[in-house]
Amino acid sequence: MKLRDELRGAIARGELVAHYQPIVDLRSGTLTRLEALARWPHPDLGWVDPTEFVRIAERNGLVAPLRRLMRERAIADLAPWRRRVPWLRVALNVSAISLQRPNFADELLKGLDQQGAAPDWFSLEITESFLVRDPETTTAHVRRLRALGVRVDIDDFGSGYSSLKHLRLIRVDSLKIDRQFVVAAREEPASETIVRAIIHLCHDLGIEAVAEGVETKETLETLRALGCDSAQGFYLGAPLPAAEVDDLLARWPMRATALGLGVREHIESGDHILVVDDEPAILELVSDVLRESGYRVETASNGLEALGAVQARRPALVMLDVRMPVLDGAEFVRELRQRRIEVPILIMSAGPTADRWATTLGVQGSVAKPFRIADLVAAASRFVPITAPVH
């Protein structure tokens, strides 16, 4: 009871702080978002275990003021960081109690508007157990928030509560693979199989697979070999106070290089083709065919990575898959238009869906999967002259 009263006072006085842990794209090395973690520096007890004070907050009606304080902290901290890294988001944890409120989404959006923040500044992390407990309320909130640009991620996926039917009914942006499987994946074949299966499930659903608890180089290498999209953990970066994040962002390119991430083929000219697909086999096939035909080629495995490539080196053509994690093809096209970047785009999709997507997105054309080599080369030649000798 004493700790409860002290927590209530600490929240009212704004004494709780946010620490931020990086979430990293494993293919490009891009730092895409920071998870905000509540921390309580108690004057006598030191740093109170977050599990303990969050449990106290949930049992004593303090979740709403705690959530509001963390949101305000995150907005104040994030605004200057986004001037350096425009795509950066902060991930906020959402409790089951918050999601049970019928007006939760409207309250959140109102709070963002009052503080001058846009919905696309944020991700919300929902524990998978709540999908089963109250799927109707959760689905309504998720649809409303995602329609306005807020990312929604399922936290601790695989921890024992999940029901696959809810993933069919509710559209989210990523699944965060529970750390118990990630930590064991290097040594236990069963855990590796589970991690691989979740990654494949994510890719088949067109969403991002995020691994939690990456604490060693060996675990990172295993996840990259399995095709995991993103990860977080102490090996990539420990939670940091806000005052240290700006320095983290400034040093991140060097940090990514030291971790062996972000190695990208050097392209000197803008007269090249950017191929974007999350399936390594397709990416390799299309790239090899185009290179053998004399084209310079750059690759990206999702829309966010592709967006960075386009901004850095304007390609003559983008050959674009639609169903991808992190940022899918449709969102990539919208992002280009918001930035007023004009570049020819060919959609790569299965059979007749390729033409449908090209029409829906208003792009220049399409190439249907499965590919014929002649079709790939003919499609590219309509937009890009061959600038290198054919092998």
N, C-alpha and C positions, 0 to 999 in steps of 0.2 A: 504493500500500500504506500509505503514511503517512496519507493522508486516510481510508482505510478504518479504520485503528486509531483515529484521532481521532474518527471518526463513532461507532464502537462505544462509546468512552468517553463521548462527549457524550450518546448515548441513555441509557446506564446512569446517568449523573448527572442526567438530566432537563433538559439544557440546550437541547434543541430546543423551540420554541414554536409556537403556532398563531396564524395571522392569519385573519381572517374576512371574507368578501366577501358582500354581500347578494344574494339572489335575490328578485325583486319581481314581484308579480302586476300585469300591465300594464293590467288593466281597473279594478281597485279601488285600486291603489297600495299594497296591503298588502305589507309585508315578511314573507314566509312562511318563509324559512329562510336560514341562513348557511353558506356552504361553508368548511370548515376546511382551511387550506392550511399544510403543514408548512414551518417556516422555521428555518434554522440560523445563528445569529449566531456565527461563528467568531472567536476572540480575535485572530487575526492576519490572516485573509483577509477579515474582514467578513461580509456576508451571502452564503453560498454558494448558487450557483444550485440551486434545488430539483431540476431535471432531472438535475443531476450527482449530488447525494447520494442521490436515490432510486434511480438506476441502480446506484450503489455498494451500497446496501442490498440490492437485489434479487440482486446477484451474490455477495453474501457472507453470506447467511443472517441479515440484520438486519431483514427486513421485519416479522416477527412482533413483536419488541420495539418497533420504530418505530410500528407500528399500535397496539399497546397503549398506548404513551405518548400518542399523539394522541387516542385514545379517552378516556383518563383526563383529559387536558387539557380536552377538549370537555365532558365531564360536569361537571367542576368549574366551568367557565365558564358553561355553559348553565343550570344550576339557578337562579341568581338572575335571569337574563334572562327565564326563563319566568314568573316572578312578575309581571313587567311585561307580557309578551306570551305568554299561555298556549299559543298554537298554534305557537310558534316551534320549529323543528327545526334541527339542525346536520347538514350533508351531509358525509359522510366518504368519501374516495376509497379504493377497494379494488383491490389489485393482482391480476393474474392468478395470481401465486404463492399469495396468500392463498386465492383461490377454488378452487385445486386441492386444498386440504386437505379431506378428506371430512368432518371434524368442525368446519369453519369456523363454520357457523351456531350450533351448540351452544356453541362456545367464546365467540362474541360475546355470546350471550344470557346465558351464565353470568357473563361479565365485567360486563355491564350490571347484573345482579341484585346482584352483590357490591358495586357502587358506588352502589346505590340509584337507578338510572336506569331509566326505562320504555322499551320498544322504540319507542313512538311519539314519542320525543324525536329520533329520528334518521332520516336518509336515507343510503343507500349508493349511491355512484356507481361503476358498472362500465363499463369501456371496452368498446365494441361488438365489438372484435376477439376478446374472449374468448367471446362468444356462438358464434362460428364454431369456435373452437379446442376448446372442451369444453362443448358445449351440455347434455349430460346432467347433469354436476356443477353447472353454473350453474343450470339449471332447478330441481334439487332444493333448492339453497340459497335461491333466490329464493322458491319456494313456501313454504318453512318460515318465512322471515323475514317475508314479507308477511302470512302468516296470523296472526302475532303482533303486527303493527302497524308494522313497519319499512318505510319507503318504499324502493323500489329504482328507480334512474334509470339510463338508458343514456347514458354520456358520449360526447362527440365523434361524435355520429351523423352519418353521411355522409362520414366520413374515408376510406372505401375498403374496409372489411372486412365490411360488413353483409350479411346474408342475410335476406330478408323472411320466409322460412319460420320462422326462429327467433322473429320477433315474433308469429307465429301460435301457436307452441308455448309461449312463455314470456310471462307476464303481468307487465308492469312499470307503474310509475306515471308516468314521463315519458321523453321523448327530449330530450336536449340537443343542439341543432343545432350542428354544428362551426362555430367562429368564422370559418373561411376563407370560408364562404358568407354568413354574417351580415355581415361587414365589406364584402363586395363587392356585397351585394344592392342597395344604393342606385344603383350605377353600372353593374352588369352585368346585362342582362336574363336571361341564363342562370342566374346565381346567385339572382336574385329568384325565378325559376321553381322552382328546387330548394327554396328556403326555403318558398315557398307550398305546394309538393307535400308536403313533410314535415309542415307544419302541418295540412294536410287529412288526411294519413295518420293523424296523432295523433288528430285529432278523430273520424275514422271508427272508430278503435280505442277511443275513450273514454279517452284518456290525455292528459297535459299536454305541450304543446310549449314548450320552454325555449330561448331564444336565448342563445348565449354570445358574448362579445366586443363588447358594445354600447358603443361609444366616442364616439358623436356623437349630437346631438339628431336629426339627419336619419335615422340608422339606427333610432333609437327610434320615430320617426314612421312609418317604413316598416313596421316590425314590427307596430305597432298597427293599421295599415291592412290588413295581411295577416291579422290575427286571431290573432297569436301570444299565448299565454297568459301567459308569464313570461319574464324576461330577467335577465341579469347582465352586468356589464362596468364599466369605469372611469367611464363617464358616469353610471351609477346609483350607483356607490360602489366605491372602491378597497378592497383587502384592508386590514383594520385590526387592530392588536394588541388583545388582549382588553380591556385597560384603557380603550380608546376606544369599545367597542361599546355600553356602557350609555348613553353620551351620544348615539350614533347612534340608538338606539331611542327615546330621549326626543324627539329632534328630527325623527324620521322623518315624522310627519304634515305638518310644514311643508316638508320636503324633497320629499315626494311632490307637494304642491301646486305647488311651484316647478317641478317637472318636467312639470307638466300632467297628473298622474295623480290618480286618486281623486276625480274630480268626480262627485258623486252627487246625484241629484234630492232636494231637500229635502222631507221628509215631516213634517208637524207632528203628525199624529194617528196613533194606532195602528190606526184603523179603515181599513186599506188592505190591498191584495193584493200579495204579493211573488211575482213571476214569475221563475222560475229556469230558464235554458236557455243552452247555449253557442253556439247558432246565432243570429247576429244577426238574420237575417230572421224567424225564428220569434219571437224575443224582441220585435221591433218589431211584428209582426202581433198577437200576443196583447195586448201593452200598448195598442196603438191601439184594438183592439176594446173592451177593458175601459174605457179612458178615455172613448171615445165613448158608452159605456153609463152613464157617470156615476161610475165607480169611481176612487178614488185608487190609484195603482199605483207600486210600486218594483220595480226590476229587479236581477238578479244573473246573472252568466255562469258561475258554478260554485258548488259546494257550500260552499267556504270563504268566498267572498264573501257567500253567502246566510247563512251562520252568523253572520257579523259583523253583518249587517243585522238578523237576528232578535234578537240580543242587544241591539242599540242601540235598535230600535223594534219592539216585538212586533206582527206583522201579524195581521189577522183571518183570513187564509188564505194558504197557500203553494201555488202551482201549480208543480209540480216535474218537470223532465226527469230521466231516470235516467242516461243515458250522457253523462257530462261529465268533463273533465279536472280535475286538482287534487284535488277531492273530489267523488265522484259522488253520485247521488241516494240510493242505499242507505246510503252512509257518512254522508251528511248526516242522514238519519233516525236512524241509530244515535247520532250525536253529540248530537242534540237530546235523545234519551232518557237518555243518560248525564248530561246537564246538567239533566234533569228539566224540560225546557221542553215544554209542551203547546200545540200549535197545529194546527188542521185542515190536512190536506195532501191535495191532489189530484195524482195522477200524470199527467203528459203523456207519452204514448209511442205508438208506432205500432200501430194496429189492436188486435187481441186481447191484445197484450202489455201494454197499459195496465191492463186488469183483472187480469192475472196478477201484475204488479208491485204493484198496490195490495193484493192479497190477501197476497202474500209479505211485504210490508213492514208490513202491518197498519195501513194508513192509511185515510182516510175515503172515498176514491173515486178516480175517474180520468176523463180526457177523452182520447179517441183521436185521434191524428194520422192523416190530415190533418183539420184542424178544420173544423167548420161554425160560423159565427158564433153561431147560435142555441144550439148546444151549449155553447160557451164561456160565454155570458152566463147560460144556465140553470144551469150548474154553479156559477158564482160566486154567483148569487143564493140558492143553498141555504144559504150560510154568511155572506154579507156583505150587509147592506142598502145600497142606493144612497144615498150621502150628498152627492152633488153633482148639480146639474141635468143632465139628458141634453141633449147638443148637438143 
